[in-house]
């Protein structure tokens, strides 16, 4: 069983589809835990009516705090973080379980394969249009066609849905709140797992999710995540991707065997460019506190409501 962590921010129509798809298309009952940011659109009342475990804040606290709080409430060993604008397809969890069994270690990150209505240049995304919003979603057509395009597992990193063992989420510290409200927090998590020794990053081809692609981030003041990443690690996100993560991408998954070159074992090193940017940002800007203050989350949060505890 997985603990499924879903942060939501006044996105009720999507949230309903997301939760209902998990309940309908999972092979076993999974724990669903939701963090409701604000909830003035009725989402808080809906979550309570469903009897789901949840937490709630009066204002939006961002991805880092939301997901970390949900992870602390989880009861299962494996945590799946997914966005509220995603719809699970049948056997999504079976595919994840098979990938876990093949990998032979819990120091791993697994990612679902997304189906999106809008054209994407990413080779990891399947482009099929079954609606760009919940009101026009064609669930019957999705169920008829979601496996039409064959995809094997790939070694490499993607975004959500992300499946991780709770032990390692805790060990690396989850999402780092200096990236609040959340831009570049995924890249930072990947770096932390790499530093912890993880070389198992797998995009699971048969674990599929339809993704409307709503942009809740457009409603918040963005942190400059790339600058925070460089000041923290001494290497830019692009360099980390090109020199490390890209050595994994698009390689056939082979259980616990690496089908790639020697670079997979290399420990990340600061680069000249990363050091220069670290100095420049450090001398001219106050990262990450400047970004967090601009977002102004903490002064407006109010109390946390840890509801739905059973």
C-alpha positions as CSV (number, residue, x, y, z in Angstrom):
1,X,0.0,0.0,0.0
2,X,1.2,3.5,-0.8
3,X,0.5,6.8,1.0
4,X,-0.6,9.2,-1.7
5,X,0.2,12.9,-0.9
6,X,-1.8,15.5,-2.7
7,X,-1.5,19.2,-2.1
8,X,-4.4,21.3,-3.4
9,X,-5.1,25.0,-3.7
10,X,-8.7,25.9,-4.6
11,X,-8.8,23.4,-7.5
12,X,-11.9,21.4,-6.5
13,X,-13.0,20.1,-9.9
14,X,-9.5,18.6,-10.5
15,X,-9.2,17.3,-7.0
16,X,-12.4,15.3,-7.3
17,X,-11.3,13.6,-10.5
18,X,-7.9,12.9,-9.0
19,X,-9.2,11.2,-5.8
20,X,-12.0,9.4,-7.6
21,X,-9.5,8.0,-10.2
22,X,-7.2,6.6,-7.5
23,X,-10.2,5.0,-5.7
24,X,-11.5,3.5,-9.0
25,X,-8.3,2.4,-10.7
26,X,-6.0,1.2,-8.0
27,X,-5.4,-2.5,-7.4
28,X,-5.6,-2.1,-3.7
29,X,-6.8,0.6,-1.2
30,X,-4.2,3.2,-0.8
31,X,-4.0,5.9,1.9
32,X,-4.9,9.3,0.5
33,X,-3.8,12.4,2.4
34,X,-4.6,15.9,1.2
35,X,-3.2,19.3,2.2
36,X,-5.8,22.0,1.6
37,X,-4.4,25.4,1.0
38,X,-7.1,28.0,1.7
39,X,-10.0,25.8,0.6
40,X,-12.5,28.6,0.1
41,X,-13.8,27.0,-3.1
42,X,-15.4,24.2,-1.2
43,X,-12.5,21.8,-1.4
44,X,-12.0,21.7,2.4
45,X,-15.7,20.8,3.0
46,X,-15.4,18.2,0.2
47,X,-12.3,16.5,1.7
48,X,-14.0,16.4,5.1
49,X,-17.2,14.9,3.6
50,X,-15.1,12.1,2.0
51,X,-13.6,11.2,5.3
52,X,-10.1,11.7,4.0
53,X,-7.2,12.5,6.2
54,X,-6.0,16.0,5.6
55,X,-4.2,19.1,6.9
56,X,-5.3,22.6,6.2
57,X,-3.9,26.1,6.3
58,X,-5.8,29.3,5.8
59,X,-3.3,30.5,3.2
60,X,-1.2,28.8,0.5
61,X,2.0,27.5,2.2
62,X,3.5,26.2,-1.0
63,X,4.7,22.8,-2.1
64,X,7.6,22.3,0.2
65,X,5.7,22.7,3.5
66,X,2.5,21.1,2.2
67,X,4.2,17.9,1.0
68,X,6.6,17.6,4.0
69,X,3.6,17.9,6.4
70,X,1.7,15.2,4.5
71,X,4.8,12.9,4.5
72,X,5.0,13.3,8.3
73,X,1.4,12.0,8.6
74,X,1.8,9.1,6.2
75,X,1.4,5.5,7.5
76,X,2.8,3.5,4.6
77,X,6.5,2.9,3.7
78,X,6.2,4.2,0.2
79,X,5.1,7.8,-0.5
80,X,3.6,8.9,-3.8
81,X,3.4,12.7,-4.3
82,X,1.1,13.7,-7.1
83,X,-0.6,16.9,-8.2
84,X,-4.3,17.5,-7.9
85,X,-4.7,18.0,-11.7
86,X,-3.7,14.4,-12.5
87,X,-6.0,11.4,-13.2
88,X,-4.7,7.9,-12.4
89,X,-5.1,5.3,-15.1
90,X,-5.8,1.6,-14.4
91,X,-3.0,-0.5,-13.0
92,X,-0.8,2.5,-12.3
93,X,0.1,1.1,-8.9
94,X,0.8,-2.5,-10.2
95,X,3.4,-1.0,-12.6
96,X,5.1,0.8,-9.7
97,X,5.1,-2.3,-7.5
98,X,6.7,-4.3,-10.3
99,X,9.4,-1.7,-10.7
100,X,10.1,-1.7,-7.0
101,X,10.5,-5.5,-7.0
102,X,13.0,-5.3,-9.9
103,X,15.2,-2.6,-8.5
104,X,16.2,-4.6,-5.4
105,X,16.8,-1.5,-3.2
106,X,14.6,1.1,-1.6
107,X,17.1,3.9,-2.4
108,X,15.3,4.8,-5.5
109,X,13.0,7.4,-7.1
110,X,10.2,6.3,-9.4
111,X,8.2,8.5,-11.7
112,X,4.9,8.0,-13.5
113,X,4.4,8.5,-17.3
114,X,2.3,11.5,-18.1
115,X,-0.3,11.8,-20.9
116,X,-1.0,15.4,-21.7
117,X,-3.4,17.2,-24.0
118,X,-0.9,19.9,-25.0
119,X,2.0,19.2,-27.3
120,X,5.3,18.7,-25.4
121,X,8.8,18.4,-26.6
122,X,9.7,16.1,-23.8
123,X,10.2,12.5,-24.9
124,X,8.9,11.3,-21.6
125,X,5.3,12.7,-22.2
126,X,2.7,11.1,-24.3
127,X,0.6,13.6,-26.3
128,X,-3.1,12.6,-26.4
129,X,-5.9,15.0,-25.9
130,X,-8.9,13.9,-23.7
131,X,-9.7,17.4,-22.5
132,X,-7.9,20.4,-21.2
133,X,-10.1,20.9,-18.2
134,X,-12.2,18.6,-16.0
135,X,-15.5,19.8,-17.5
136,X,-14.6,18.4,-20.9
137,X,-12.6,15.4,-19.7
138,X,-13.4,12.3,-21.9
139,X,-12.7,9.5,-19.4
140,X,-14.1,6.8,-21.7
141,X,-11.7,7.7,-24.5
142,X,-8.8,7.8,-22.1
143,X,-9.6,4.3,-20.8
144,X,-9.8,3.0,-24.4
145,X,-6.5,4.5,-25.5
146,X,-4.2,5.2,-22.6
147,X,-2.0,2.1,-23.4
148,X,-2.0,2.5,-27.2
149,X,1.5,4.0,-27.2
150,X,4.0,1.5,-25.9
151,X,6.5,2.8,-23.5
152,X,9.1,0.8,-21.6
153,X,10.7,1.8,-18.4
154,X,13.5,4.4,-18.7
155,X,16.4,5.3,-16.4
156,X,16.2,9.0,-15.8
157,X,14.4,11.7,-13.9
158,X,11.0,13.2,-14.4
159,X,8.6,15.2,-12.3
160,X,5.4,14.1,-10.5
161,X,4.0,11.6,-9.8
162,X,7.0,10.7,-7.7
163,X,7.3,7.6,-5.6
164,X,9.9,7.4,-2.8
165,X,10.5,5.3,0.3
166,X,9.6,7.2,3.4
167,X,12.9,6.2,5.0
168,X,14.9,8.0,2.3
169,X,12.5,11.0,2.1
170,X,13.2,11.5,5.8
171,X,16.9,10.8,5.5
172,X,17.5,13.5,2.9
173,X,15.1,15.9,4.6
174,X,12.2,15.9,2.1
175,X,11.6,19.1,0.2
176,X,14.0,21.9,1.3
177,X,11.9,24.9,2.5
178,X,14.5,27.3,1.2
179,X,12.9,26.6,-2.2
180,X,9.5,27.7,-1.0
181,X,7.0,28.1,-2.5
182,X,8.5,25.4,-4.7
183,X,10.3,26.4,-7.9
184,X,13.3,24.1,-8.4
185,X,12.5,22.0,-5.3
186,X,12.4,18.9,-7.5
187,X,15.9,19.4,-8.9
188,X,17.1,20.0,-5.3
189,X,15.5,16.7,-4.2
190,X,17.2,14.8,-7.1
191,X,20.5,16.3,-6.1
192,X,20.0,15.2,-2.5
193,X,19.2,11.7,-3.5
194,X,22.2,11.6,-5.8
195,X,24.5,12.8,-3.0
196,X,22.9,10.1,-0.7
197,X,24.1,7.5,-3.2
198,X,20.9,7.0,-5.3
199,X,21.5,5.9,-8.9
200,X,18.1,4.4,-9.4
201,X,15.9,7.0,-11.1
202,X,13.2,5.2,-13.1
203,X,10.3,6.5,-15.3
204,X,7.8,3.7,-15.2
205,X,6.3,3.3,-18.6
206,X,3.1,1.4,-17.6
207,X,2.3,3.6,-14.6
208,X,0.2,6.3,-16.5
209,X,-1.5,9.4,-15.4
210,X,-3.5,12.0,-17.4
211,X,-2.3,15.5,-16.6
212,X,-4.4,18.5,-17.3
213,X,-1.4,20.8,-16.7
214,X,-3.1,23.5,-14.6
215,X,-0.6,26.1,-13.6
216,X,-1.3,26.9,-9.9
217,X,2.3,28.3,-9.8
218,X,1.0,31.3,-11.9
219,X,-0.9,32.5,-8.8
220,X,2.1,32.8,-6.5
221,X,5.2,34.9,-6.3
222,X,8.0,32.7,-7.7
223,X,11.2,32.0,-5.9
224,X,14.3,32.1,-8.2
225,X,15.0,28.5,-7.7
226,X,17.9,28.3,-10.2
227,X,19.8,30.9,-8.2
228,X,19.1,29.2,-4.9
229,X,20.2,25.9,-6.4
230,X,23.6,27.4,-7.5
231,X,24.2,29.1,-4.2
232,X,23.4,25.9,-2.3
233,X,25.3,23.4,-4.4
234,X,28.0,25.4,-6.3
235,X,26.7,23.9,-9.6
236,X,23.9,25.1,-11.8
237,X,20.8,23.0,-12.5
238,X,21.7,22.7,-16.2
239,X,25.2,21.4,-15.3
240,X,23.7,18.9,-12.8
241,X,21.3,17.7,-15.5
242,X,23.8,17.5,-18.4
243,X,26.7,16.0,-16.4
244,X,24.8,13.6,-14.2
245,X,21.1,13.1,-14.6
246,X,21.3,13.0,-18.4
247,X,23.6,10.1,-18.2
248,X,20.6,8.1,-17.0
249,X,17.9,9.5,-19.3
250,X,16.6,7.4,-22.2
251,X,18.6,4.3,-21.2
252,X,16.6,1.1,-20.9
253,X,15.9,0.2,-17.3
254,X,17.8,-3.0,-16.3
255,X,16.8,-3.7,-12.7
256,X,19.7,-3.1,-10.5
257,X,22.2,-3.2,-13.3
258,X,23.4,0.1,-14.8
259,X,23.2,0.3,-18.6
260,X,25.2,3.4,-18.7
261,X,28.8,4.8,-18.5
262,X,31.1,5.4,-15.6
263,X,29.7,8.8,-15.0
264,X,26.9,7.3,-13.0
265,X,29.2,6.7,-10.1
266,X,30.6,10.2,-10.1
267,X,30.0,12.5,-7.1
268,X,28.8,15.9,-8.0
269,X,31.4,18.6,-8.0
270,X,31.1,22.4,-7.9
271,X,32.0,24.0,-11.2
272,X,33.7,27.2,-12.1
273,X,30.4,28.6,-13.4
274,X,28.5,27.5,-10.3
275,X,31.1,29.1,-8.0
276,X,31.0,32.4,-9.9
277,X,27.3,32.5,-9.8
278,X,27.3,31.6,-6.1
279,X,29.7,34.5,-5.4
280,X,27.6,36.9,-7.6
281,X,24.3,36.0,-6.1
282,X,25.8,36.0,-2.6
283,X,27.2,39.5,-3.0
284,X,24.2,41.1,-4.7
285,X,21.1,39.2,-3.4
286,X,19.8,37.7,-0.2
287,X,18.8,34.2,-1.3
288,X,16.8,32.3,-0.2
289,X,15.4,34.7,2.5
290,X,14.7,37.4,-0.1
291,X,12.5,35.1,-2.1
292,X,10.7,33.7,0.9
293,X,10.0,37.2,2.3
294,X,8.6,38.3,-1.1
295,X,6.3,35.3,-1.1
296,X,5.4,36.1,2.5
297,X,4.1,32.7,3.4
298,X,4.8,32.6,7.1
299,X,3.3,35.8,8.2
300,X,0.0,34.8,6.6
301,X,-0.4,31.1,7.2
302,X,-2.4,31.1,10.4
303,X,-2.7,27.9,12.4
304,X,-2.3,24.5,10.9
305,X,-5.5,22.3,11.1
306,X,-4.4,18.6,11.3
307,X,-7.8,17.3,10.6
308,X,-9.1,13.9,9.5
309,X,-7.0,11.9,12.0
310,X,-8.5,8.5,12.6
